[in-house]
Amino acid sequence: MTASTLPILNIAPAQVIRGSGVLLESAALFERLGKRPLLVGGETSLAAALPFLSAPLQELNTATATYQKDCSEQTLTVLNQAVEAHKADCIIGIGGGKALDAAKLLAYQNQLPIATVPTSAATCAGWTALSNVYSEEGAFLYDVGLATCPNMLVLDYDLVATAPQRTLVAGIGDAIAKWYEASISSGHSPHTMVIGAVQQARVLRDILFQKSDSALKNPGSDDWKEVIDASVLMAGVIGGMGGAQCRTVAAHAVHNGLTHVAAHGTLHGEKVAYGILVQLRLEEMGPGKTALAATARQQLVKFYERLGLPTSLSDMRMDQLSVSQLRQAATIACREGSDIHHLPFSVQPEQVMAAMVSTTLATAGASTASKGTDSPAASVARTQPLPTRQSAQARNLGI
């Protein structure tokens, strides 16, 4: 048999502790991690978490360090200085996606064990062996693949319950993207682990469709806990099993582009959720011109409207972005090495721009767009008029 090496998979943290009040019972677990932990998080997250952590960490020599606004190179420099000053022997990351990304990357750079403590269900960052790095202004720059998933993830529902509900809604948007991205990039893969990841993504989507409404209406309920698990834990499994190509495609690429023109004001999962609609528009207008993508998009639009996820640039207060800003975001989304190139067809910035301003287009118009061989922008022009809230940007694009 010829020797071959397949990609290394970092599928899961070594331990996942979850439940209500589990932080208070985790003293022995933290003590096994180290005796001088550095607690890394944002000011708000640290303030929310410390009442839950003071008792289990009382026998340890702790120090805290804040990540400021973003997981940036400058932030990592400051955090590395804090590790050295405290002589830390482990890291405890506390917070949402950017705080946990900063903590994981810090632990990786210093070869220290890490525990992650999510304070919200906004992302699956507490699970993954990946950190996203941003500029000081909040623009996405690159991601770093880490050697392992965290040593320990502690998901305390009582702590997560203190977060604004908007963070859970955003987490649902980020998690449900797994199906739409994995299925288009990897749905025909013959590889067992990728097949497993894609099927997990389908199950994840179905759980979110079935339980999200109830979860948001009944915080603390069983459905709420299941949606928390889906967004924080199960979403992380999919990227771990399927690898990079299965993890992110156009939805995350659109998110990355938007951070360069509107970095703050919307959550990661909100931009990703909008990015799914952009991806589905690209599929509608692409070589296959599939009606299935149009149907899926309309299903998602209705789901988003019930939950409060954005369906358009206007919903994210980005309807005033200029044509040049839209072009900048689309160009970044399509740059070399972007996740958007995991699509099974090539995409140009002009096509992304056309998709960005037509995310709420009526399904009935999608079949019209499939006729002819014009550019995607011209195809959009032949469909029904865009919603009024997007018409100004559409007119500026000549759509």
Secondary structure, DSSP 8 states (H G I E B T S, - for coil): -----------S-SEEEEETTTGGG-HHHHHHH-SSEEEEE-HHHHHHHHHHHTTTTTTS--EEEE--SS-BHHHHHHHHHHHHHHT-SEEEEEESHHHHHHHHHHHHHHT--EEEEESSSS-STTT-SEEEEE-TTS-EEEEEE-SS--SEEEEEHHHHTTS-HHHHHHHHHHHHHHHHHHHHHHTT---HHHHHHHHHHHHHHHHHHHHHHHHHHSTTSHHHHHHHHIIIIIHHHHHHHH-HHHH--HHHHHHHHHTTT--SSS-HHHHHHHHHHHHHHHHHHSTT--HHHHHHHHHHHHHHHHHT---STGGGT-TT--HHHHHHHHHHHTSTT-GGGGSSS---HHHHHHHHT-TT--GGGHHHHTSSS--HHHHHHHSS---HHHHHHHHHTT-
